[in-house]
Amino acid sequence: MERLYEIFDLKLRHIPEEFSRSLLSNINWNHRLISLLGARGTGKTTLVLQHIKRNFQTPGKEVLYADVNHIFFNTSTLIDLADQFYKKGGKYLFLDEIHKYPNWSVELKQIYDTYTDLHVVITGSSILEIEKGEADMSRRAVKRFLPGMSFREFLELDQGIHFNPITFEDILNHHQEIANEIAARIRPLKYFNDYLQYGYYPYFIEGKEVYFEKLLSTINLILETDIPVAEKIDFYTIIKIKKLLSIIATSVPFKPNTEKLSAITKVSRPTLIKLFNLLQRAQLILMLQSSTKGIQKMAKPEKLYLNNPNLMYALAPANADKGTLRETFFLNQLQDNHKVELPRAGDFIVDDTYTFEVGGKNKTPRQLSGIQNAFVVADDIETGFEHKIPLWLIGLLY
């Protein structure tokens, strides 16, 4: 156990403090059991260590961070660690790479029920495995999700330019004055295309020239390791999933024809729908459902997008269409905290209330005529007017 403390102290010593994700200050760390979810590469470990560095006196016996993939756990259990830690005065236990420990959820339930004043935070790089284990911890764990970086966070990490997050309602009601205030400090469009290419994952701080190499490696880990382990999928199904992702990447926004896809991928229609859901849970695609109510809504999605614009440049750079990049960015930035669906008219309807058409600077509201609470979100404009909002401003929500 002493070795775990040594590694913890070493990691903490090298953790950066200048920049932190916005979620760091939005988690109630007082909960007894917190599960931090998020796609590979979004910075979950860094966020946890920054929280420790800011809020605890270290080194000390009250707090411990441990990578569950460490050799210590070859001969000791999670319960062993929790028991030793608790008896030595431990109060806050942070367990990383939790999915790599067999039956972790079973032991974690026992820890939660036995050490009633011990606080535990878990995280890991396989969102699918953690989601699967969380089903065994019903009503115990509080879940928080860390998305990829917003345009606001990218500006701060890449350029050292800080802006506070802006609420969705403020963007709708005060976008012109907000955009003018920001434009007085920087030229946002100067950086926006860079963000669309390589700003969603913090890999770029290690060198922009290796960004796509690292991103493609992450995608392969998800497809070849995370998905098979979590879902008990065989090698041949993984090949079909890769083929399906390739089809989506080269066709987005993709309106799935399940009969044709079934023939191409040689999987049944119900299996195809399950694979769509699996790719979405793995943070590789986004599914857009129709806002039409009823039984049709439970069928296939109306449109499929890659999860974020960076994936378009990584998987199908020749098909990185400007219009698709815009729509992907808009959907990605809103989908975690808002309900986004496909309306009868327009590109998106948000929270059953606000209809949006997404396009370039010359986009007009003609297609939204007669629709209440309708907005145009336009690229290549620095500031907007009335119901025309700059697209880049959507990237300041978190």
C-alpha positions in Angstrom: 0.0 0.0 0.0 2.9 2.3 0.7 3.9 2.0 -3.0 0.4 3.3 -4.0 1.0 6.4 -1.9 4.3 6.9 -3.6 2.8 6.7 -7.1 -0.1 8.9 -6.0 2.4 11.6 -4.7 4.4 11.4 -7.9 1.3 11.8 -10.2 0.0 14.7 -8.1 3.4 16.5 -8.3 3.2 16.6 -12.1 -0.5 17.5 -12.6 -1.1 20.8 -14.3 -3.0 23.5 -12.4 -3.3 26.4 -14.9 -6.3 25.0 -16.8 -9.1 22.8 -15.6 -12.4 21.5 -17.1 -15.6 23.4 -16.2 -17.0 20.2 -14.7 -14.5 20.3 -11.9 -16.3 23.0 -10.1 -19.8 21.7 -11.0 -19.5 18.3 -9.2 -20.8 18.0 -5.6 -17.8 16.0 -4.3 -19.6 15.4 -0.9 -21.5 12.4 -2.3 -20.4 9.1 -0.8 -20.0 7.4 -4.2 -19.4 9.3 -7.5 -19.0 7.7 -10.9 -17.2 9.9 -13.4 -18.0 8.9 -16.9 -16.7 10.1 -20.3 -15.1 9.0 -23.5 -11.5 8.0 -23.7 -9.1 10.9 -23.8 -11.4 13.6 -22.4 -9.3 14.1 -19.2 -11.1 12.3 -16.4 -7.9 11.3 -14.5 -6.5 14.8 -14.7 -9.8 16.3 -13.4 -9.8 14.0 -10.4 -6.2 14.7 -9.5 -6.7 18.5 -9.9 -9.6 18.2 -7.4 -7.4 16.4 -4.9 -4.6 18.9 -5.3 -6.9 21.9 -4.8 -8.8 20.5 -1.8 -6.6 18.3 0.3 -3.4 18.6 2.1 -1.1 16.0 0.6 0.7 13.9 1.3 -1.6 12.7 4.0 -3.6 9.7 5.2 -7.1 11.1 4.6 -6.9 10.8 0.8 -5.6 8.2 -1.7 -5.7 8.0 -5.5 -5.0 4.5 -6.9 -4.9 3.1 -10.4 -6.7 -0.2 -10.1 -4.5 -1.6 -13.0 -1.5 -1.5 -10.6 0.2 -4.8 -9.7 -0.9 -4.3 -6.1 -4.3 -5.6 -7.1 -2.8 -8.9 -8.3 -2.6 -10.0 -4.7 -5.0 -7.6 -2.9 -8.7 -6.9 -3.4 -10.5 -3.5 -3.5 -12.0 -4.5 -0.2 -8.5 -5.1 1.2 -7.4 -1.6 0.1 -10.5 0.1 1.4 -10.2 -1.7 4.8 -6.5 -0.8 5.2 -7.1 2.7 4.1 -10.1 3.3 6.3 -8.4 1.8 9.4 -5.4 4.2 8.9 -7.7 7.2 8.9 -8.6 7.3 5.3 -11.7 9.3 4.2 -11.5 9.9 0.5 -10.6 7.1 -1.9 -10.3 7.7 -5.7 -10.1 4.6 -7.9 -9.0 5.0 -11.5 -9.3 2.4 -14.3 -11.9 0.7 -12.2 -13.2 -1.3 -15.2 -9.9 -3.3 -15.3 -10.7 -5.0 -12.0 -12.9 -8.1 -12.3 -16.3 -7.8 -10.6 -15.5 -4.3 -9.3 -19.1 -3.3 -8.8 -19.8 -6.2 -6.4 -16.9 -5.2 -4.1 -17.7 -1.6 -4.4 -21.2 -2.2 -3.2 -19.8 -4.0 -0.2 -17.3 -1.1 0.5 -20.2 1.4 0.3 -22.4 -0.6 2.7 -19.6 -1.4 5.2 -17.6 1.9 5.5 -20.5 4.3 5.7 -18.4 7.5 6.2 -15.9 6.7 3.4 -16.2 8.7 0.2 -15.3 6.9 -3.1 -14.9 8.3 -6.6 -14.5 5.9 -9.5 -13.5 6.5 -13.1 -12.0 4.6 -16.0 -11.3 4.8 -19.7 -14.0 2.4 -20.8 -17.3 4.1 -20.5 -19.1 0.9 -21.7 -17.6 -1.3 -18.9 -18.4 1.3 -16.2 -22.0 1.7 -17.4 -22.4 -2.1 -17.3 -21.1 -2.3 -13.8 -23.2 0.7 -12.6 -26.3 -1.4 -13.2 -25.3 -3.4 -10.2 -25.0 -0.2 -8.0 -28.5 1.1 -8.4 -29.3 4.1 -6.2 -25.8 4.1 -4.7 -23.6 6.0 -7.2 -24.1 9.6 -8.4 -23.1 9.7 -12.1 -21.4 12.7 -13.7 -20.4 12.9 -17.3 -17.3 14.6 -18.7 -17.7 15.5 -22.4 -14.9 16.4 -24.8 -13.7 20.0 -24.7 -15.9 22.9 -25.6 -14.7 25.7 -27.9 -14.5 27.9 -24.7 -12.2 25.3 -23.0 -10.1 25.0 -26.2 -9.5 28.7 -26.3 -8.3 28.7 -22.7 -6.0 25.6 -23.0 -4.6 26.5 -26.4 -4.4 30.3 -26.2 -4.7 31.1 -22.5 -7.8 33.1 -23.2 -10.5 32.7 -20.5 -14.2 33.3 -20.8 -16.9 32.2 -18.4 -19.5 29.6 -19.6 -22.7 31.1 -21.0 -26.1 29.6 -20.5 -28.3 28.5 -23.4 -30.9 31.0 -22.4 -28.4 33.9 -22.4 -27.3 32.9 -25.9 -30.8 33.0 -27.2 -31.7 36.3 -25.5 -28.4 38.2 -25.4 -26.2 36.7 -28.1 -25.4 40.0 -29.8 -24.0 41.8 -26.7 -22.2 38.7 -25.6 -20.6 38.2 -29.0 -19.6 41.9 -29.1 -17.9 41.7 -25.7 -15.9 38.6 -26.7 -15.1 40.1 -30.2 -13.6 43.1 -28.4 -11.0 40.8 -26.9 -10.3 38.2 -29.6 -11.3 37.2 -33.2 -13.2 34.0 -32.4 -13.3 32.9 -36.0 -9.5 32.8 -36.1 -9.6 29.8 -33.8 -12.9 28.1 -34.5 -11.8 26.0 -37.5 -8.8 24.8 -35.5 -11.2 23.6 -32.8 -13.3 21.8 -35.3 -10.2 19.9 -36.5 -8.3 19.1 -33.3 -9.9 20.8 -30.3 -12.3 18.3 -28.8 -9.8 16.1 -27.1 -6.9 17.6 -25.1 -4.3 15.5 -27.1 -3.2 18.6 -29.0 -1.2 19.8 -26.0 1.2 16.9 -26.7 1.7 18.1 -30.3 -0.8 18.9 -33.0 1.2 16.9 -35.5 0.4 13.6 -33.6 -3.2 14.5 -32.8 -4.9 12.3 -35.4 -2.6 9.4 -34.7 -3.6 9.5 -31.0 -7.2 9.9 -31.9 -7.2 7.0 -34.3 -5.5 4.9 -31.7 -8.3 5.8 -29.2 -10.9 4.8 -31.7 -9.3 1.4 -32.3 -9.1 0.8 -28.5 -12.8 1.5 -28.3 -13.6 -0.8 -31.2 -11.2 -3.6 -30.5 -11.1 -3.6 -26.7 -13.9 -1.7 -24.9 -16.8 -2.9 -27.0 -15.8 -6.6 -27.2 -15.1 -6.8 -23.4 -18.2 -4.9 -22.4 -20.6 -6.6 -24.8 -19.0 -10.1 -25.3 -18.9 -9.4 -29.0 -16.8 -11.7 -31.2 -14.1 -10.8 -33.7 -16.4 -11.0 -36.7 -19.0 -8.7 -35.3 -16.2 -6.2 -34.5 -15.3 -6.2 -38.2 -19.0 -5.5 -39.0 -19.1 -2.6 -36.5 -15.9 -1.1 -38.1 -17.6 -1.4 -41.6 -20.7 0.3 -40.2 -18.7 3.1 -38.7 -16.8 3.6 -41.9 -20.1 3.8 -43.9 -21.5 6.4 -41.4 -18.2 8.4 -41.5 -18.2 8.7 -45.3 -21.9 9.5 -45.5 -22.8 11.8 -42.6 -25.3 13.2 -41.9 -26.4 9.7 -42.6 -30.1 8.8 -43.1 -30.0 5.0 -42.4 -31.7 2.7 -44.7 -31.7 -0.4 -42.5 -32.6 -2.8 -45.3 -29.6 -1.8 -47.4 -27.3 -1.6 -44.4 -28.4 -5.1 -43.3 -27.4 -6.4 -46.7 -24.0 -4.7 -46.7 -23.0 -5.5 -43.1 -24.8 -8.9 -43.1 -26.6 -8.2 -39.7 -30.3 -8.3 -39.0 -32.2 -5.1 -38.7 -32.7 -5.4 -34.9 -29.0 -6.1 -34.5 -28.3 -3.0 -36.6 -30.3 -0.8 -34.3 -28.4 -2.3 -31.3 -25.1 -1.5 -33.0 -26.2 2.1 -33.5 -26.9 2.4 -29.8 -23.7 0.7 -28.9 -21.6 3.2 -31.1 -23.5 6.1 -29.5 -22.8 4.8 -25.9 -19.2 4.5 -26.9 -19.2 8.2 -27.9 -18.4 7.5 -31.5 -21.7 8.6 -33.1 -24.8 10.7 -32.3 -28.3 9.6 -33.2 -31.0 12.1 -34.1 -34.5 11.0 -33.5 -37.6 12.6 -35.0 -39.6 14.9 -32.7 -42.8 13.1 -33.9 -44.4 11.3 -31.0 -45.6 7.8 -31.1 -44.4 4.3 -31.9 -42.2 5.4 -34.9 -39.9 7.2 -32.4 -38.8 3.8 -31.0 -37.6 2.7 -34.5 -34.4 3.6 -36.2 -32.9 7.1 -35.9 -33.7 9.6 -38.6 -30.1 10.8 -38.9 -26.7 9.6 -37.7 -23.7 11.9 -37.1 -20.2 11.2 -35.9 -19.9 12.3 -32.2 -17.9 15.4 -32.9 -16.2 17.2 -35.8 -12.7 16.0 -34.9 -13.9 12.4 -35.7 -14.9 13.5 -39.2 -11.3 14.8 -39.9 -9.9 11.6 -38.4 -12.1 9.0 -40.1 -13.1 10.6 -43.4 -11.1 13.8 -44.0 -12.1 13.9 -47.6 -15.7 14.0 -46.6 -15.4 16.7 -44.0 -18.2 18.8 -45.6 -18.6 22.3 -44.1 -22.3 21.9 -43.6 -22.0 18.6 -41.9 -19.2 19.9 -39.6 -21.5 22.8 -38.5 -24.5 20.5 -37.7 -22.2 18.0 -35.9 -20.8 20.8 -33.8 -24.2 22.2 -32.9 -25.6 18.8 -32.0 -22.5 17.7 -30.0 -22.4 20.8 -27.9 -26.1 20.6 -26.9 -26.9 16.9 -26.7 -25.5 16.3 -23.1 -27.6 18.8 -21.3 -30.6 19.3 -23.7 -33.0 17.2 -25.7 -32.2 17.7 -29.4 -34.4 16.2 -32.1 -35.3 16.4 -35.8 -38.2 18.8 -36.4 -40.7 18.8 -39.3 -39.1 22.0 -40.5 -35.5 23.1 -39.8 -32.4 21.2 -38.7 -32.9 20.8 -34.9 -35.5 21.4 -32.3 -34.2 21.8 -28.7 -36.1 21.0 -25.6 -39.4 20.7 -27.6 -39.4 24.5 -27.9 -36.6 26.1 -30.0 -36.1 25.4 -33.7 -32.8 25.9 -35.4 -31.5 26.1 -38.9 -27.7 25.7 -39.1 -25.7 27.1 -42.1 -23.3 29.6 -43.4 -23.2 33.4 -43.1 -25.8 33.9 -45.9 -28.3 31.5 -44.3 -31.8 33.1 -44.0 -34.8 32.2 -41.8 -36.9 31.5 -44.9 -37.4 27.8 -44.1 -38.5 28.7 -40.6 -41.3 31.1 -41.7 -44.3 30.9 -39.3 -42.4 28.9 -36.6 -42.3 30.4 -33.1 -39.0 30.5 -31.3 -37.0 29.9 -34.5 -33.4 30.8 -34.9 -30.7 30.7 -37.6 -27.2 29.6 -36.3 -24.7 30.9 -38.8 -21.0 30.1 -39.3 -18.5 32.7 -40.5 -20.1 35.6 -38.7 -18.5 37.2 -35.6 -21.7 38.7 -34.3 -25.4 38.1 -35.0 -28.6 40.1 -35.0 -32.0 39.4 -33.6 -32.7 35.6 -34.4 -29.4 35.0 -36.2 -26.8 33.6 -33.8 -23.1 33.0 -34.5 -22.3 29.3 -34.6 -19.1 29.6 -32.6 -21.0 31.1 -29.6 -22.7 27.7 -29.0 -19.2 26.5 -28.0 -19.2 28.6 -24.9 -22.0 26.6 -23.1 -19.5 24.7 -20.8 
